[in-house]
Amino acid sequence: MVRHLIVAGAAAAAVIVLSTPAHAALTVRAQWKMDRLPTMVDSAGGDNNGTTRNVTLSDGAYKFNGTSSLATAPDKSNLDPGSTGVRLTARISITKVPASGQTFDVVRKGVTTSSGGYYKLELRRSSTGQAIAACHFKDSSGRVGDVQGTTGLANKGFVTITCRKTSSGVTLTAAGQTRSVSRTLGSISNSAPVYVGGKSDGTDWFPGLMDSVKIEIG
């Protein structure tokens, strides 16, 4: 972004050019509006339809039971950011708070041991017993960018959470709060599917409603 500041005097005028960095444009690679079953339909046109297991509909949103509900989109290269940026966005509603040491997965591609790194948006328990949002990105070299909020999200109705990784850091926005951490991360690319609402190993189950999840890359 370029801004021009014009300073006028009696005899001369000076133009000072101030430059600020601009992020690359993002492309929507998957957008699941979560209003149809059994297929989790990708409305972005990226052919990233998913399957669902033990998920029901509640007023036009997916209801996850917190014990066995899971949605899965197969691995596809257009869901891997590589060395570019990525933004994850989800709209959720919860009434429960994770227990001590527990997390609720919202969306993830890969796990800690995935070759090539991974990314996830999850809910954690804060030191004050609140359900808070968190973003976690790990690159192929093992470098991690992690940031979490402080605003409690339980019993707030539907709230929007965004996790953004850029060339210089990671930013979380949730329920009107924005928190960032500076971190330079490398490539993230793996062969794992995208999981929504939990992990395939039967952990990190999400108990609540979701009506939208979006993955943007660029």
C-alpha positions as CSV (number, residue, x, y, z in Angstrom):
1,M,0.0,0.0,0.0
2,V,1.4,3.4,-0.9
3,R,0.3,6.7,0.6
4,H,1.4,10.2,-0.5
5,L,1.8,13.1,2.0
6,I,2.0,16.5,0.3
7,V,3.7,19.3,2.2
8,A,3.2,22.7,0.6
9,G,5.3,25.8,1.3
10,A,5.5,29.3,-0.1
11,A,8.3,28.5,-2.6
12,A,8.1,24.7,-3.0
13,A,6.2,21.5,-2.5
14,A,7.6,18.2,-1.3
15,V,6.0,14.8,-1.8
16,I,6.9,12.1,0.8
17,V,6.1,8.5,-0.2
18,L,5.4,6.2,2.7
19,S,5.3,2.4,1.9
20,T,3.6,-0.2,4.1
21,P,3.7,-3.9,3.3
22,A,0.6,-5.5,1.7
23,H,-0.4,-9.1,2.1
24,A,-1.0,-11.3,-1.0
25,A,-4.5,-11.8,-2.1
26,L,-6.1,-15.0,-0.8
27,T,-8.0,-17.5,-2.8
28,V,-10.9,-19.5,-1.3
29,R,-9.9,-23.2,-1.6
30,A,-12.7,-24.7,0.4
31,Q,-15.9,-23.3,2.0
32,W,-18.2,-25.7,3.8
33,K,-21.5,-24.0,4.7
34,M,-22.6,-27.1,6.7
35,D,-26.3,-27.0,5.7
36,R,-26.5,-30.4,4.0
37,L,-26.0,-34.0,4.9
38,P,-24.5,-36.6,4.5
39,T,-22.0,-34.8,2.2
40,M,-20.1,-31.8,3.5
41,V,-20.5,-29.7,0.3
42,D,-17.7,-27.4,-0.8
43,S,-19.4,-24.3,-2.2
44,A,-16.1,-22.7,-3.3
45,G,-15.8,-24.8,-6.4
46,G,-12.6,-26.4,-5.3
47,D,-14.0,-29.9,-5.4
48,N,-13.2,-30.4,-1.7
49,N,-16.4,-32.2,-0.7
50,G,-16.2,-34.1,2.5
51,T,-18.0,-36.9,4.3
52,T,-19.7,-36.8,7.7
53,R,-20.1,-39.3,10.6
54,N,-22.6,-39.0,13.4
55,V,-23.2,-35.4,12.5
56,T,-26.8,-34.0,12.6
57,L,-28.4,-30.8,11.4
58,S,-29.7,-28.2,13.9
59,D,-31.3,-25.0,12.5
60,G,-29.1,-25.1,9.4
61,A,-25.9,-25.9,11.2
62,Y,-23.8,-29.0,11.9
63,K,-24.3,-30.4,15.4
64,F,-21.3,-32.3,16.7
65,N,-22.0,-34.6,19.7
66,G,-18.5,-34.3,21.3
67,T,-17.9,-38.1,21.3
68,S,-18.0,-39.4,17.8
69,S,-19.1,-36.7,15.3
70,L,-16.6,-36.0,12.6
71,A,-16.4,-34.4,9.1
72,T,-13.5,-35.3,6.8
73,A,-12.4,-33.8,3.4
74,P,-9.8,-35.9,1.5
75,D,-6.2,-34.7,1.1
76,K,-5.8,-32.4,-1.9
77,S,-2.8,-30.2,-2.9
78,N,-4.9,-27.0,-3.1
79,L,-5.5,-27.3,0.7
80,D,-1.7,-27.1,1.4
81,P,-0.4,-23.5,1.6
82,G,3.3,-24.4,1.0
83,S,5.3,-21.3,1.6
84,T,2.4,-18.9,1.0
85,G,-0.1,-17.6,3.5
86,V,-3.3,-19.3,4.8
87,R,-6.4,-18.2,6.6
88,L,-8.8,-20.5,8.5
89,T,-12.3,-19.1,9.3
90,A,-15.0,-20.9,11.3
91,R,-18.3,-19.9,12.9
92,I,-19.2,-21.9,16.0
93,S,-21.4,-22.0,19.0
94,I,-20.5,-23.9,22.2
95,T,-21.8,-24.2,25.7
96,K,-19.1,-26.4,27.1
97,V,-15.5,-25.6,28.2
98,P,-12.6,-28.1,27.6
99,A,-11.5,-30.0,30.6
100,S,-8.0,-29.4,32.0
101,G,-5.5,-30.7,29.3
102,Q,-8.3,-31.1,26.8
103,T,-8.8,-29.3,23.5
104,F,-11.7,-29.1,21.0
105,D,-10.7,-29.4,17.4
106,V,-12.5,-27.1,15.0
107,V,-10.5,-27.7,11.8
108,R,-7.1,-29.2,11.1
109,K,-4.9,-30.6,8.3
110,G,-2.3,-32.9,9.7
111,V,-1.1,-33.7,13.2
112,T,2.1,-33.2,15.3
113,T,3.9,-36.0,13.6
114,S,2.8,-35.2,10.0
115,S,5.8,-34.9,7.6
116,G,5.7,-31.5,6.0
117,G,4.0,-29.7,9.0
118,Y,0.4,-29.0,9.7
119,Y,-2.2,-26.3,10.7
120,K,-5.2,-26.2,13.0
121,L,-7.8,-24.0,14.7
122,E,-8.9,-25.3,18.1
123,L,-10.4,-24.4,21.4
124,R,-8.4,-24.6,24.6
125,R,-9.1,-24.2,28.3
126,S,-7.6,-21.0,29.7
127,S,-6.0,-20.6,33.1
128,T,-9.2,-19.0,34.3
129,G,-11.4,-21.8,33.1
130,Q,-12.7,-20.2,29.9
131,A,-13.1,-21.8,26.4
132,I,-10.7,-19.8,24.2
133,A,-9.7,-20.0,20.6
134,A,-6.2,-20.9,19.4
135,C,-4.2,-21.0,16.1
136,H,-1.3,-23.4,15.6
137,F,0.9,-23.6,12.5
138,K,4.0,-25.9,12.3
139,D,6.2,-25.9,9.2
140,S,8.2,-28.6,7.6
141,S,11.3,-27.7,9.6
142,G,9.5,-28.0,12.9
143,R,9.1,-24.2,13.6
144,V,5.9,-23.3,15.3
145,G,3.7,-20.2,15.2
146,D,1.0,-20.4,18.0
147,V,-1.3,-17.8,19.4
148,Q,-4.4,-18.0,21.6
149,G,-7.0,-15.6,22.8
150,T,-8.2,-14.7,26.2
151,T,-11.9,-14.1,25.5
152,G,-14.3,-16.8,26.7
153,L,-16.4,-18.2,23.8
154,A,-18.9,-20.5,25.6
155,N,-22.5,-19.4,25.9
156,K,-22.0,-16.5,23.5
157,G,-24.1,-17.8,20.6
158,F,-22.4,-18.0,17.2
159,V,-18.9,-16.5,17.1
160,T,-16.5,-16.2,14.2
161,I,-12.9,-17.3,14.6
162,T,-10.1,-16.5,12.2
163,C,-6.5,-17.8,12.1
164,R,-4.1,-16.2,9.6
165,K,-0.5,-17.1,8.8
166,T,1.5,-14.7,6.8
167,S,5.2,-14.4,6.0
168,S,5.8,-12.6,9.2
169,G,3.5,-14.1,11.8
170,V,0.3,-15.6,13.0
171,T,-2.9,-13.6,13.9
172,L,-6.0,-14.8,15.7
173,T,-9.3,-13.0,15.7
174,A,-12.2,-14.2,17.8
175,A,-15.3,-12.5,19.2
176,G,-13.9,-9.1,18.5
177,Q,-10.4,-9.7,20.0
178,T,-7.2,-9.8,17.8
179,R,-3.9,-11.2,19.0
180,S,-0.7,-11.7,17.0
181,V,2.7,-13.3,17.3
182,S,5.7,-12.5,15.1
183,R,7.1,-15.7,13.6
184,T,8.8,-16.6,10.3
185,L,7.5,-20.0,9.1
186,G,8.5,-22.1,6.1
187,S,6.5,-24.5,4.0
188,I,3.4,-26.4,5.2
189,S,2.4,-29.3,3.0
190,N,1.3,-32.8,4.0
191,S,-0.7,-35.8,2.8
192,A,-3.3,-35.7,5.6
193,P,-7.0,-35.1,5.1
194,V,-8.8,-32.1,6.6
195,Y,-10.7,-33.0,9.8
196,V,-13.5,-30.9,11.2
197,G,-14.8,-31.5,14.7
198,G,-12.1,-33.9,15.9
199,K,-9.3,-36.2,15.0
200,S,-9.4,-39.7,13.4
201,D,-7.7,-41.2,16.5
202,G,-10.8,-40.5,18.6
203,T,-9.6,-37.4,20.5
204,D,-10.2,-33.7,20.6
205,W,-13.9,-34.0,19.9
206,F,-15.8,-30.7,19.4
207,P,-19.2,-30.5,21.2
208,G,-21.3,-27.8,19.7
209,L,-22.6,-26.2,16.5
210,M,-20.7,-25.1,13.4
211,D,-22.3,-23.5,10.4
212,S,-19.3,-22.5,8.3
213,V,-15.6,-23.4,7.8
214,K,-13.4,-21.8,5.2
215,I,-9.8,-22.3,4.0
216,E,-8.1,-19.5,2.0
217,I,-4.6,-19.7,0.7
218,G,-2.4,-17.1,-1.0
